[in-house]
Protein backbone atom coordinates (compact mmCIF):
# COMPACT_ATOMS: atom_id res chain seq x y z
CA UNK A 1 0.00 0.00 0.00
CA UNK A 2 1.16 3.54 -0.61
CA UNK A 3 0.50 6.83 1.05
CA UNK A 4 -2.97 7.09 2.54
CA UNK A 5 -4.80 10.18 3.65
CA UNK A 6 -2.28 12.86 2.76
CA UNK A 7 -0.07 13.96 -0.08
CA UNK A 8 2.72 14.63 2.41
CA UNK A 9 5.35 11.94 2.73
CA UNK A 10 7.93 11.05 5.31
CA UNK A 11 9.90 13.77 7.01
CA UNK A 12 10.41 15.13 10.49
CA UNK A 13 7.31 15.36 12.65
CA UNK A 14 6.82 16.57 16.20
CA UNK A 15 4.57 15.25 18.92
CA UNK A 16 2.49 17.93 20.65
CA UNK A 17 0.08 16.08 22.90
CA UNK A 18 -3.37 17.39 23.76
CA UNK A 19 -6.41 15.80 25.35
CA UNK A 20 -10.00 16.09 24.22
CA UNK A 21 -12.14 14.33 26.74
CA UNK A 22 -10.56 10.91 27.19
CA UNK A 23 -8.76 11.00 23.82
CA UNK A 24 -5.13 11.93 23.23
CA UNK A 25 -3.95 13.67 20.06
CA UNK A 26 -0.34 14.24 19.04
CA UNK A 27 -0.86 17.16 16.66
CA UNK A 28 -0.33 15.40 13.33
CA UNK A 29 -3.74 13.89 12.54
CA UNK A 30 -7.18 13.78 14.12
CA UNK A 31 -8.38 10.61 12.41
CA UNK A 32 -9.82 7.75 14.40
CA UNK A 33 -10.79 5.60 11.45
CA UNK A 34 -8.37 5.96 8.51
CA UNK A 35 -6.41 2.75 7.82
CA UNK A 36 -2.69 3.05 8.44
CA UNK A 37 -0.39 0.14 7.66
CA UNK A 38 3.08 -0.83 6.44
CA UNK A 39 4.48 1.67 3.89
CA UNK A 40 1.91 4.38 4.71
CA UNK A 41 3.58 7.78 4.87
CA UNK A 42 2.54 11.19 6.14
CA UNK A 43 0.79 12.74 9.13
CA UNK A 44 -1.40 9.71 9.94
CA UNK A 45 1.70 7.51 10.24
CA UNK A 46 3.41 10.18 12.36
CA UNK A 47 0.35 10.32 14.63
CA UNK A 48 0.56 6.56 15.14
CA UNK A 49 4.27 6.88 15.96
CA UNK A 50 3.69 9.66 18.50
CA UNK A 51 0.86 7.78 20.19
CA UNK A 52 3.01 4.66 20.38
CA UNK A 53 5.58 6.74 22.26
CA UNK A 54 2.87 7.71 24.76
CA UNK A 55 2.24 4.01 25.29
CA UNK A 56 5.98 3.51 25.93
CA UNK A 57 6.37 1.53 22.68
CA UNK A 58 9.08 3.38 20.78
CA UNK A 59 8.69 3.13 17.00
CA UNK A 60 12.08 4.76 16.45
CA UNK A 61 12.14 8.15 14.73
CA UNK A 62 8.85 10.02 14.32
CA UNK A 63 9.33 10.41 10.59
CA UNK A 64 5.88 9.73 9.17
CA UNK A 65 6.94 6.42 7.63
CA UNK A 66 5.09 3.32 8.84
CA UNK A 67 7.93 0.85 8.50
CA UNK A 68 8.77 -2.49 10.10
CA UNK A 69 9.57 -1.11 13.57
CA UNK A 70 6.34 0.89 13.75
CA UNK A 71 4.41 -2.20 12.64
CA UNK A 72 6.15 -4.30 15.29
CA UNK A 73 5.20 -1.80 18.02
CA UNK A 74 1.58 -1.65 16.81
CA UNK A 75 1.42 -5.45 17.00
CA UNK A 76 2.82 -5.29 20.54
CA UNK A 77 0.08 -2.83 21.53
CA UNK A 78 -2.56 -4.99 19.88
CA UNK A 79 -1.35 -8.13 21.67
CA UNK A 80 -1.10 -6.29 24.99
CA UNK A 81 -4.72 -5.15 24.65
CA UNK A 82 -5.98 -8.51 23.36
CA UNK A 83 -7.03 -7.54 19.84
CA UNK A 84 -6.01 -9.17 16.56
CA UNK A 85 -2.30 -8.41 16.13
CA UNK A 86 -2.32 -7.68 12.40
CA UNK A 87 -0.23 -4.50 12.54
CA UNK A 88 -2.95 -2.49 10.78
CA UNK A 89 -4.27 0.62 12.50
CA UNK A 90 -8.01 0.78 11.95
CA UNK A 91 -10.82 2.00 14.21
CA UNK A 92 -10.16 -0.49 17.02
CA UNK A 93 -6.43 0.20 17.14
CA UNK A 94 -6.94 3.97 16.85
CA UNK A 95 -9.14 3.68 19.95
CA UNK A 96 -6.33 1.86 21.77
CA UNK A 97 -3.77 4.44 20.67
CA UNK A 98 -5.91 7.46 21.54
CA UNK A 99 -6.94 6.20 24.99
CA UNK A 100 -3.70 6.80 26.81
CA UNK A 101 -3.66 6.67 30.62
CA UNK A 102 -4.14 9.77 32.70
CA UNK A 103 -0.53 10.94 32.66
CA UNK A 104 0.31 14.12 30.79
CA UNK A 105 4.03 13.58 30.25
CA UNK A 106 5.62 15.20 27.22
RAHUFEN-V820064 format. One record per run of one state. SS is the DSSP state (~ for helix, > for strand, _ for the rest). FROM is the first residue (numbers start at 1). LEN is the number of residues. If there is no record, write none. Layout:
ss->SS from->FROM len->LEN
ss->SS from->FROM len->LEN
This chain:
ss->_ from->1 len->17
ss->> from->18 len->3
ss->_ from->21 len->2
ss->> from->23 len->3
ss->_ from->26 len->10
ss->> from->36 len->1
ss->_ from->37 len->4
ss->> from->41 len->1
ss->_ from->42 len->1
ss->~ from->43 len->12
ss->_ from->55 len->10
ss->> from->65 len->1
ss->_ from->66 len->2
ss->~ from->68 len->13
ss->_ from->81 len->8
ss->> from->89 len->1
ss->_ from->90 len->1
ss->~ from->91 len->8
ss->_ from->99 len->8
